[in-house]
């Protein structure tokens, strides 16, 4: 049995990657690039789409490379130990706005974003794969996965809640504020990643192939559980990606002005913080909920149904700050579903990895877990790119030489409605697809 300290150390890995780096990238990056950094909506969409094509190659290659790593620190841990500092540094540079012209800023943004994706892959794919070699006990895998999600959501809560207050404390221009936040959060993320690598243990030895071949890649596409679970993973991240990225535009165009609730500043990051707290609690209760439901598949389905119903109902809430309490209530209820199914997803990837090892005779744990990381980045970034495209179609555009987008004449209501749908109805449609896929998922655990 693993000690509590090791479970906490494992949680620090996703506190850094999911609770800081990916949380800021998901909720702030589309808005940062269009309204602060100065890219057009089209440039921002292209940036995220190009990065996804990059990840289609790098994520599975990283998984295969991690599976074949041999070192005194183990198979997957050295990637965390030696990748920690580059991870935090590149994140900090990505939130820095250089004093370049339009072409120079575009080159900087594209180069740093692609580098961030590469470093994120080099750290997070091995991190996810650790779950497959720390224990062979299914209940303990669920516990590690639950700790992981609690760590991610707890740090996400701190990140999002503190965001507007740190901005006020820093002062100056928004670009300066984001640069200082990037440096501060980047340092914390690097430290947490390093501690995760140092204080976790690899107890199981991967069954390695004798030499590198492309057979494990081919085997993936004959692995039905992997196919369905990867598509489910993409849907979960589309769902989260649309909501997180749309929140900033929602508070800019649908709920403008300063909103406070009992003295608490409620901007787009704080609004989503309410969900982070609930996800943290629900993630901790996910193993118990799964036991009550009788299987991971049934528990996942029930959690997704919660997200479907609340997302549809949210669309009918009036776009008025006086209704902010009801909006928060729906975010909280939706987050119960997210908090339950998020740790289940990673535990189910461990099941798929075990299934693949039994079927093929060699371990492809890193390769299989890399698809989880790929689906995370694919879903979040594509949803961010689609949001900018949808808003452009609705009437939001960046005029030549303008610092931020403006709404075309006569398009105010269409933009507001589109933003509201991007937070509610469109994510609900994604959940419908997710439910169909999880129904077809063949592992019954």
C-alpha positions in Angstrom: 0.0 0.0 0.0 1.3 3.4 -1.0 1.7 6.0 1.8 -0.4 9.1 2.0 2.6 11.3 1.3 3.1 9.5 -2.1 -0.5 10.1 -3.0 -0.1 13.8 -2.2 3.1 13.9 -4.2 1.3 12.3 -7.2 -1.5 14.9 -6.8 1.1 17.7 -7.0 1.8 16.7 -10.6 -1.7 17.5 -11.8 -1.9 20.4 -9.5 0.9 21.9 -11.6 -0.2 20.7 -15.0 -4.0 20.8 -14.7 -4.5 23.2 -11.8 -2.1 25.9 -13.0 -0.8 25.5 -16.5 -3.7 23.9 -18.3 -6.3 25.9 -16.3 -4.8 29.2 -17.4 -4.3 28.0 -20.9 -7.9 26.8 -21.1 -9.7 29.7 -19.5 -7.5 32.7 -20.4 -5.5 32.0 -23.5 -8.1 32.6 -26.3 -9.1 35.9 -24.5 -5.5 36.8 -23.7 -4.4 36.4 -27.3 -7.3 38.3 -28.9 -8.0 41.0 -26.3 -4.6 41.6 -24.6 -1.7 40.2 -26.7 -3.2 41.6 -29.9 -3.7 38.7 -32.3 -6.7 38.7 -34.5 -9.5 36.1 -34.1 -8.3 34.3 -37.2 -4.6 34.2 -36.0 -5.7 32.8 -32.6 -7.8 30.1 -34.2 -5.0 29.2 -36.6 -2.5 29.1 -33.8 -4.5 26.6 -31.8 -5.3 24.4 -34.9 -1.7 24.2 -36.0 -0.6 23.2 -32.5 -3.1 20.4 -32.5 -1.6 18.9 -35.7 1.7 19.1 -33.9 0.4 17.2 -31.0 -1.1 14.4 -33.1 2.6 13.4 -33.8 4.4 14.3 -30.6 2.0 12.8 -28.0 2.1 9.2 -29.2 5.8 9.4 -29.9 6.4 10.7 -26.4 4.3 7.9 -25.0 6.4 5.3 -26.9 9.7 7.0 -25.9 8.7 7.1 -22.2 7.8 3.4 -22.3 11.4 2.7 -23.4 13.2 5.0 -20.9 15.7 3.3 -18.6 17.3 5.3 -15.8 18.2 5.2 -12.1 15.0 7.2 -11.5 12.8 4.7 -13.3 10.9 4.8 -16.5 8.5 7.8 -16.2 9.8 9.8 -13.2 12.9 11.2 -14.9 10.8 13.1 -17.3 9.1 14.9 -14.4 12.4 15.6 -12.6 14.3 17.0 -15.5 11.3 18.6 -17.3 10.1 20.6 -14.3 12.1 23.8 -14.9 11.6 24.0 -18.7 7.9 23.4 -18.0 7.5 26.5 -15.7 9.9 28.7 -17.8 8.1 28.2 -21.1 4.8 28.8 -19.5 6.1 32.1 -18.1 7.4 33.3 -21.5 4.1 32.4 -23.2 2.3 35.0 -21.0 4.8 37.7 -21.8 3.9 40.2 -24.4 7.1 41.4 -26.2 7.4 44.9 -27.7 7.5 43.6 -31.3 5.6 44.5 -34.4 2.6 42.4 -35.6 4.8 39.9 -37.5 7.3 39.5 -34.6 4.5 39.0 -32.1 2.9 36.4 -34.3 6.2 34.5 -34.6 6.7 34.8 -30.8 3.2 33.5 -30.0 3.4 30.6 -32.5 6.9 29.5 -31.5 6.2 29.7 -27.7 2.8 28.0 -28.0 4.3 25.1 -30.0 7.2 24.8 -27.5 4.7 24.9 -24.6 2.8 22.0 -26.1 6.0 20.0 -26.6 7.2 20.5 -23.0 3.7 19.8 -21.7 3.7 16.6 -23.6 7.2 15.6 -22.3 6.1 16.1 -18.7 2.4 15.1 -18.7 2.5 11.9 -20.7 5.0 10.3 -18.4 3.0 11.7 -15.4 -0.2 10.1 -16.6 1.7 6.8 -17.3 3.0 6.7 -13.7 -0.5 5.5 -12.6 0.1 2.3 -14.5 3.3 1.4 -12.7 2.8 2.6 -9.1 0.3 -0.2 -8.2 -1.5 -3.2 -9.6 -4.4 -2.8 -7.2 -7.5 -1.5 -8.9 -8.9 0.2 -5.8 -5.6 1.9 -5.2 -5.5 3.1 -8.8 -8.9 4.7 -8.2 -7.4 6.4 -5.1 -4.4 7.7 -6.9 -6.6 9.0 -9.7 -8.9 10.6 -7.2 -6.0 12.3 -5.5 -4.8 13.5 -8.9 -8.2 15.1 -9.6 -8.5 16.6 -6.1 -5.0 18.1 -6.5 -5.8 19.6 -10.0 -9.1 21.1 -8.8 -7.8 22.4 -5.5 -4.9 24.2 -7.3 -7.4 25.3 -10.0 -9.5 26.9 -7.3 -6.5 28.8 -5.9 -5.4 29.8 -9.4 -8.7 31.1 -10.6 -9.9 32.7 -7.3 -6.6 34.6 -6.9 -6.4 35.8 -10.5 -8.3 39.1 -10.3 -6.8 40.0 -6.9 -3.2 39.3 -8.1 -4.0 41.5 -11.2 -5.1 44.4 -8.9 -2.1 43.9 -6.7 0.4 44.0 -9.6 -1.3 47.0 -11.3 -0.1 48.5 -14.6 -1.3 47.3 -18.0 -3.1 44.0 -18.5 -0.1 42.8 -20.5 2.2 43.5 -17.5 -0.2 41.8 -15.1 -0.3 38.6 -17.2 3.5 38.5 -17.6 4.0 38.7 -13.8 1.3 36.1 -13.2 2.9 33.8 -15.8 6.3 34.1 -14.0 4.8 33.5 -10.6 2.6 30.6 -11.5 5.3 29.1 -13.7 7.7 28.9 -10.7 5.1 27.2 -8.6 4.3 24.7 -11.3 7.9 23.8 -11.8 8.4 23.2 -8.1 5.3 21.0 -7.8 6.3 18.9 -10.9 9.8 18.4 -9.4 8.4 17.2 -6.0 6.0 14.8 -7.8 8.9 13.2 -9.7 11.1 12.9 -6.5 8.5 11.5 -4.1 6.6 9.0 -6.2 7.6 5.3 -6.7 7.5 3.0 -9.7 6.8 -0.5 -8.2 5.9 -2.3 -11.4 8.3 -3.0 -14.3 6.8 -2.4 -17.8 7.0 -5.4 -20.1 9.1 -3.9 -22.8 9.3 -4.8 -26.4 12.8 -6.1 -27.5 13.2 -3.2 -30.0 11.3 -0.2 -31.3 8.6 -1.1 -33.8 5.5 0.6 -35.1 3.4 -2.4 -34.0 2.2 -0.7 -30.7 0.8 2.1 -32.8 -1.0 -0.3 -35.1 -2.2 -2.3 -32.1 -3.9 0.9 -30.7 -6.3 0.9 -33.7 -7.3 -2.7 -33.0 -8.0 -1.9 -29.4 -11.7 -1.1 -29.2 -11.7 0.1 -25.6 -8.9 2.5 -26.4 -10.7 3.9 -29.4 -13.9 4.5 -27.5 -12.2 5.9 -24.4 -10.0 8.3 -26.4 -13.1 9.7 -28.2 -14.8 10.0 -24.8 -11.7 11.9 -23.5 -11.8 14.3 -26.5 -15.5 14.9 -25.7 -14.9 15.6 -22.0 -12.2 18.2 -23.0 -14.4 19.7 -25.7 -17.1 20.1 -23.0 -14.6 21.8 -20.6 -12.8 23.7 -23.3 -15.9 25.4 -24.6 -17.1 26.4 -21.1 -13.8 27.7 -19.8 -12.8 29.6 -23.0 -16.4 31.1 -23.4 -16.5 32.3 -19.8 -14.1 35.3 -20.4 -16.1 36.4 -23.4 -19.3 35.9 -21.4 -18.2 38.4 -18.7 -17.0 40.8 -21.4 -20.0 40.9 -23.8 -23.0 39.4 -21.8 -22.3 40.5 -18.2 -20.2 43.7 -18.6 -19.1 45.8 -15.6 -17.8 44.8 -12.2 -19.9 42.2 -10.5 -19.6 41.5 -6.8 -21.3 38.9 -4.5 -21.0 39.7 -0.8 -17.9 41.7 -1.5 -16.3 39.0 -3.6 -15.2 40.2 -7.1 -16.8 37.8 -9.7 -15.0 37.9 -13.0 -14.7 35.0 -15.4 -12.0 33.2 -13.4 -13.7 33.6 -10.1 -17.0 32.5 -11.7 -15.4 29.2 -12.7 -13.7 28.9 -9.3 -17.1 27.8 -7.7 -16.9 24.8 -10.0 -13.3 24.0 -9.1 -14.3 23.7 -5.4 -17.1 21.3 -6.2 -15.0 19.3 -8.6 -12.4 18.9 -5.9 -15.0 17.5 -3.4 -16.8 15.4 -6.0 -13.4 14.1 -7.3 -12.6 12.9 -3.7 -16.0 11.2 -3.5 -15.8 9.6 -7.0 -14.5 6.2 -5.8 -17.4 5.9 -3.3 -19.9 7.0 -6.0 -18.4 4.4 -8.4 -18.9 1.7 -5.7 -22.5 2.8 -5.3 -23.1 2.8 -9.0 -21.6 -0.6 -9.4 -19.1 0.1 -12.2 -17.0 2.9 -13.6 -19.0 2.9 -16.8 -22.3 3.4 -15.0 -20.9 6.0 -12.7 -19.5 7.9 -15.7 -22.8 7.8 -17.5 -24.7 9.2 -14.5 -22.2 12.0 -14.0 -22.4 12.9 -17.7 -26.2 13.1 -17.5 -25.9 15.7 -14.8 -23.8 17.8 -17.1 -26.2 17.4 -20.0 -29.3 18.6 -18.0 -27.6 21.6 -16.3 -26.0 22.8 -19.5 -29.3 22.9 -21.4 -31.0 24.7 -18.6 -28.3 27.3 -18.3 -29.1 28.6 -21.7 -32.4 29.9 -20.5 -31.0 32.0 -17.6 -31.4 35.7 -18.5 -28.2 37.5 -19.4 -28.3 39.9 -16.4 -25.9 40.3 -13.5 -28.9 40.1 -11.1 -29.1 36.4 -12.0 -25.5 35.6 -11.1 -26.5 33.5 -8.1 -28.5 31.1 -10.3 -25.7 31.0 -12.8 -23.3 30.0 -10.0 -25.8 27.3 -8.8 -25.8 25.7 -12.3 -22.0 25.9 -12.5 -21.8 24.1 -9.1 -24.3 21.3 -10.1 -22.5 20.8 -13.5 -19.2 20.5 -11.6 -20.6 17.6 -9.5 -20.8 15.6 -12.7 -17.4 16.8 -14.0 -15.8 16.0 -10.6 -17.1 12.5 -10.6 -16.2 11.5 -14.2 -12.8 13.2 -14.4 -10.9 10.7 -12.2 -12.8 7.8 -13.7 -11.4 8.7 -17.1 -7.8 8.2 -16.0 -8.6 5.1 -14.0 -10.3 3.7 -17.2 -7.1 4.4 -19.2 -5.2 2.2 -16.7 -7.8 -0.5 -17.4 -7.2 -0.1 -21.2 -3.5 -0.3 -20.6 -3.9 -3.6 -18.7 -6.2 -4.9 -21.4 -3.5 -4.1 -24.1 -0.7 -5.7 -22.1 -2.8 -8.9 -21.7 -3.8 -8.9 -25.4 -0.4 -8.0 -27.0 2.1 -9.4 -24.4 4.1 -6.1 -24.1 3.4 -2.9 -22.2 2.2 0.2 -24.1 1.2 2.1 -20.9 2.9 5.4 -21.9 1.5 5.2 -25.4 -2.0 4.6 -24.2 -1.9 7.4 -21.5 -0.4 9.7 -24.2 -3.8 9.5 -25.9 -5.3 10.9 -22.7 -3.0 13.9 -22.8 -3.5 14.3 -26.6 -7.3 14.3 -26.1 -6.9 16.9 -23.4 -4.9 19.3 -25.5 -6.9 18.5 -28.7 -10.3 19.1 -27.1 -9.3 22.2 -25.2 -7.4 23.9 -28.0 -9.8 23.0 -30.8 -12.7 24.2 -28.7 -10.8 27.5 -28.2 -10.2 27.8 -31.9 -13.8 27.1 -32.7 -15.0 29.7 -30.2 -13.0 32.4 -32.0 -14.4 31.2 -35.4 -18.0 31.0 -34.1 -17.7 34.5 -32.6 -16.3 35.8 -35.9 -19.4 34.4 -37.7 -21.7 36.0 -35.1 -20.2 39.4 -35.8 -17.1 39.9 -33.6 -14.0 41.0 -35.6 -10.6 42.7 -35.2 -10.3 45.8 -37.5 -7.0 46.6 -39.1 -4.6 48.0 -36.4 -7.1 47.5 -33.6 -5.8 46.2 -30.2 -8.9 44.1 -29.5 -12.0 42.8 -31.3 -15.2 44.9 -31.8 -18.8 43.9 -32.5 -20.0 44.7 -36.0 -22.9 47.1 -36.3 -26.2 45.3 -35.7 -24.6 42.1 -34.4 -24.7 42.7 -30.6 -27.5 40.3 -29.9 -26.1 37.6 -32.2 -22.7 37.8 -30.5 -24.3 37.7 -27.0 -26.4 34.7 -28.0 -23.5 32.9 -29.5 -21.4 33.4 -26.4 -24.2 32.1 -24.2 -24.7 29.0 -26.4 -20.9 28.4 -26.4 -21.2 28.1 -22.6 -24.3 25.9 -22.5 -26.1 24.4 -25.6 -22.9 23.5 -27.6 -21.3 21.8 -24.6 -24.6 20.0 -24.0 -24.5 18.6 -27.6 -20.9 17.3 -26.9 -22.2 15.4 -23.8 -24.8 13.7 -26.0 -22.0 12.3 -28.2 -20.1 11.4 -25.1 -23.0 9.4 -23.7 -23.3 7.4 -26.9 -19.6 6.6 -26.9 -19.5 5.5 -23.2 -22.5 3.3 -23.9 -20.4 1.5 -26.6 -17.2 1.3 -24.4 -16.7 -2.5 -23.9 -14.8 -2.8 -20.6 -17.4 -3.4 -17.8 -15.3 -2.7 -14.7 
